[in-house]
Amino acid sequence: MKLLSVGVPVYNAEPYLEKCVSSILTQNYREIEVILVDDGSTDASGAICDAFAKQDARVRVIHSSNCGRMEARLAAVKHAKGDFMTFVDSDDFIQPDMYEELMRLQASYGCDVVTSGMLGYRPGEESSVSLDQVDEGFYDANQIASLILPHLIWEKGTFGMIPSLCNKIFRRNLLLQQYEQTGGTRIAYGEDILIFYPMMLTVRNIYVSHKSYYFHRAKYRENIYVRDENYFSDVYEFYARLKRVFSSHKEWPIIQRALESMYITFVGQRRRMYGQYGADMQYLFPFASVQRGARVILYGAGIVGRSFYEQIRRTHYCKLVLWVDRDYVQCQAEGFPVQIISDLENVAYDAVVIAVKAPGLQEQIRRMLMETYGINAMRIITEIC
């Protein structure tokens, strides 16, 4: 039997952790190692991890400072000994036959990846089933390119393929390679998307199973991800990265529509928090290109600029040190704190965000800022979404 490594990032999961780890250790497939990464927990999670390690030699524990789930998973990948790897989130649990069935499919077809469905779990209620929206079966590299990639990201209002890393098994070297390429990103929402979707460009073959073994609890909690202050920057980051990764693919026109549909959906989820304002918010501030806490000059007070201003004001993501526009007098009359452009010579700043949609006008403003005010091009941001 092949050794399967199971990584479990753990952070303050005391109420759920025992059920989670027990469901892994009681798998029918016995050739496993379990790597519990205690990511700086402040509750009893670390002690629970250590207790499991004393009870079962297949369990190893890594204690670290709180670095986020991506770094915790990467630590598990680096310390793993198996050629194959998977994950379980510390508040979830799995059916006893999950790894037996997925490893059987891997052995039968020699797959780089085997994927399955997921069960949305809430105590006392019937579980909901989520499946990949591609046909069940084996796909080689050519079939992945023609049958899966065009439908990978978004299909019929939801994920084409479930991006979670927990309902799959992988060749460990593929995971390691993708994590190292993604490098240092710390986001709360979309980490699986950043790893799994780009990986599909390098996967040689995959088996898609429509059976479900994984019970996912988090989707039924209060939507903590949407309420997180980093939500917009996380969503923009995985959107921008996927755009860079897939833009040269031959199916890019189809993939682009899917990617943009997914992006619009996620932004809409956050907009609903803002009531009437959210219905009017048309443009997303370029969170991924502006460092948290940066001192920002906002150039432009039209529809785009006012949308950006509201997002900065509401999220407190960065510090708005100056808002400028040629029509500052009219803007002030309307009650907006907009100043004359020349005031930018009198403030310290880290970035200038051009809040103008028209590419030609963007370029004119960018050149003016560089030539008239000596602003470094690297500090000028023009992304409009």
N, C-alpha and C positions, 0 to 999 in steps of 0.2 A: 504493500500500500504506500502511496505517496504521502509525504508529510504536508499537511495543510496548516498554515499559520493563520491565526485569527487575532486581529488587532482590536482592542477595545479602548478607545479614549474615554477617560473617566474624569468628570468634574462635578463635584457636589451631587452625586447620583445615589446617595444613601438609600432612599426609599425603593429604588428599583434594581440596584446593583446585584443583589443576591439572586434574584430571579433571572436576571440577564446571564450572569456567569454560569449559573447552574444549568441553564438551557444549552449552553455550549458544551459543558463538561459531560453532559448526559447524551450527547449525540451518538447515534448508532455507528457513525464513522469515528473510530477511536484514534486514528493516527493524526492527532492534532497537537499543536502547541498554542497556548493562549497567552498573549502579551497584553497585560493590563497597564496602561499608561496613565498613572495618576497625575493629572495636569494641574497640580497645585490646589487640590481640593481643600476646603476649610471645614468640611463636615467629617463624618466617620468613613468616608469612601476609601481613603488610603489604608486604614486599618482593616477594612473588609477585604481589600485586595491582598494584603499581606496574609490574612487568614486563609484565603483560598490557596495561596502559594504554599503554605505549610501543609495543607490537606492533600494537594494533588501536584505531583512532580511535573505535570505538563504545563503548569502555570508559572509565568515569570512576571515580575512587577518592575516597572520603571517609575520612579518618583521624580517629578520635575516641577519647576516653577510654571505658573500659568502662562502658556504661550499660545493657546488656541488649539482648536481641533485639528487643523491642517498640520501643525508641527507635531502634535501628539501622534497622529497617524503616520507621519513620516518617520518618527522615532520607532514606531512598531515595525515599519517596513525594513528599516535599517538593521534592526536587531533580530528580525525573523530568520529562521533557518530553513523553512520550507521553500520549495520551488513554486508553490502555489499559495495564494494569500486571499484573505477576505477580511471584512470588518463587521462588528456589531456595535451599534451605539448603546451606551450604558443604560438607557432607559427602555430599551427594546428587548425582545427575546425571540427565539426561533424554535421551530418544530424539530423533534428528534431525528427525523429522516432527511433534513435539509442537505447536510454535507455528504451524506451517503449517496443521495440522488445526483447532486451536482458533480461530485467527483466521478461517479459512474459515467455520466455523460462526457466528462472531460476525457476519461480513459477510452471511451468508445470512439470518439471522434478526433482526439488529439487537439483539442481546442485551446486557443490562447485565453478565451473568455467563455464562461457559461453564465447566462443570466436567467433570472426567474421573476415571478411576480411578487407583489407585496400585499400584506394584509393590514389595513388601517384598524387599529385596536383601541377600544375604549371599554373599560370594565362594565359588564351588564348589558352591552349592546352587541348586535351582530357585526362582525368584522366586514369592512368593505374591501373589495379586491381591486388592485391596480395592476394592469398588464402592459407589456410593451405593445405598441401599435404596429408591429410587423408580424408576419406569420411565424408560427412556431416552426423550428427546424434548424438545420445546419446551413451556414453561409460561409463560402470561401471569400477570398479577397475581392474577386471580381463582383460577386453577388453583394458584398458589403457596399462596394462603390456604387452599384447601380440600383440596388433594392433597399438598402438601409440608410445610407448617408443623406439622400434627399429628404428623408422623413425622420431623421434622427432627432432633431432638436424640438420641433413643435409640429403637432398634427392634430387637427380637429379640436383646437382649443386646449390642448394639454401636451405633456411631453410625448414625443414620438417614441423614444425609449426612456425608461425610468433612469435618471442619472445617478441614483444612489449607488454607492460602492458596496452597500451591505447586502444586497440581494444577488450578488455575483461572486464568482471566484475568478481570479486572474493569475496569469504567470507573474510571479513577483517582480521579475526584472522589468516588465512593462510598467508596473506601478512605480517602481523606483525611478525609472527613466522619466515618467510624466511628472512626478513630484519634483524632481530636480529641475526639470525644464520650467515648471511653474514658478518655483523659487521664491521663498520668503513671503508669499502673499498671506495676509492674515485677514480673512473675511469670515463673518458669521453665517452668511447666507450665500449659497452658490458654489461652495468648495467642490462638491461632487461634480457639478457641471464643468468646472475648470479642469478636472482630472479626466472624467470619463469621455466626454465628447471629443476633445482633441485626441485622446488615445485611439479612438476608432479609426483615425487616419492611418495608424500603424499596425492595427490588429490584422493578423493573417487570416483568422477564421474565428467564428463564434457560433455557439449553439444558443438559441433562444427557446426557453421553456415557458409555457404558460401555466405551470403549476406554481403555487404560492406557499412559501414556508416561513416567511419573515414577518413578524408582527411589529409594526411601526406605531409607537405610541405618541410621538411628539406632534404629529399633524393634528391631533385633537386637543392639544392644549390651547390656551389663549395664544393668538398668533404673535409670539414674541419677536419673530424675525421681522415682520412688517413694522412693528413698533420700534425696533432698534434704531437708534439715531444714525447708524452707519448703513441703513438699508439702501438708500439711494446710491451711495458710493459703491456698495457691494454689487448691486444690480448693474450699474454702469460698468464696473470692472469686468464682470464676466461677459457682458455684452461686447465690450471693446476687444477683449482678448479673443473671444470666439470669432469676431469679425476678422481680426488679423489672421487667425489660424486657417479659416475656411475660405477667405476671399479669393485665393488662387485655385480653388478646386473647380473642376469642370462643371459641377452642378451648382455653382455659386448663386446664380439667379434664383433658383428654387430655395436653396439654403438661406439666402438673404431674407426672403420673404418670411420664412419660418422663424428666423432669428429675431427679426423686427416684430413679428407678432407676439413672440414670447416676451420680448422687452416691454412692449406696450401693455401687455397683461400685468406684468409685475409692477410697473409704474402705477397702473390703475389701482392696484391693491392698496398702495400707499396713499394715493390721492383721496380715496374715500375717507381717510382720517381727517381731511381738511374741510369737509363739508362743501359748501358752495364754491369756496376758492378752489378746491381740488378739481371741480368740474371745468374750471376755466384754465387750469394750469396746462399749457401746451408744450412747454420746453423744460428739459431737465438740466439743472446746473451740472457742469462737468466735474462731479465729485472725484472721479478717479484720477483726474489730472491736477487736482489741487490738494495739497497736503492738509490734513486736519490741523486746524489752528492757525493756518497761514494768514498773513495780512494781505487782503485782496482789494484791488481797485476794480470796480465794475464800470465798464465803458458801454453806455447805451441805456436809454430809459424808455424804450418802446415796449412792445409786448414781451419780447425776450428778456429785456433787462428787468422789467417789473416782475416777471416770473422768477428770475434768478434772485432778485432782491428778497422776495417773499420766502423762498426756500432757505436762503442764508439766515433770514430773521427767525424763521420757525425752527430750523434744525440746529442753529448755533455751531454749524460744522466748521466755519472759518470766521475770521474777523474782517468785517467790511470796514476798511479805513477811509474809503472815498468812493462815491458814486458820481460819475460825470456824464455829461451829454451836451451837445451843442445847443439844444433847446432847454437849457437848465432853468431859464426864467419861467417858461410855461410849466415845466415840471414842478417847480417850487410853488407856483400858483395852484397846482392841483394837489399840493400837500406832500410831495415827495422830496426827500432830503438830497436833491441832486445839485451838484456844484459845477462851476465853470471848469473846463478841461485843464486850463493852466494850473489849477490847484494841485495837480498831481506832482508838480515839482516840489511841493512843500511837505510831502508825507513819505514815511518809510513803508515799504511794501515788499511782498514776496512774489506776487503774480498780478498781472493785469488780464482780466477776463473780458473779451470783446463779446458783448451781448447783442450781436447783430446777425441776422440770418443770411442776408444776401452775400454770397462769396466774394463778389466784386467789391462791395463796400467793406467787407471784412479786410480784404487785402489793402485797400486804401488806408483804412484806419491803422492797420499794422505797420505799414510803411511810415505813416505820419508819426506814430509813436516812436519808431526807431530813429527816424531822421530828425525830427523836431525836438524830441525829449530824450534822445539817447537811450531808450529802453532796450535792453538785451532781448533778442528774439526768443531766447529760451524761456523768458518770463511771460511771454504773451501767449494766451490760450484762446483758441477760437472754436472749440468743439460745440456744436449746436445739435441737440437731439430732441 
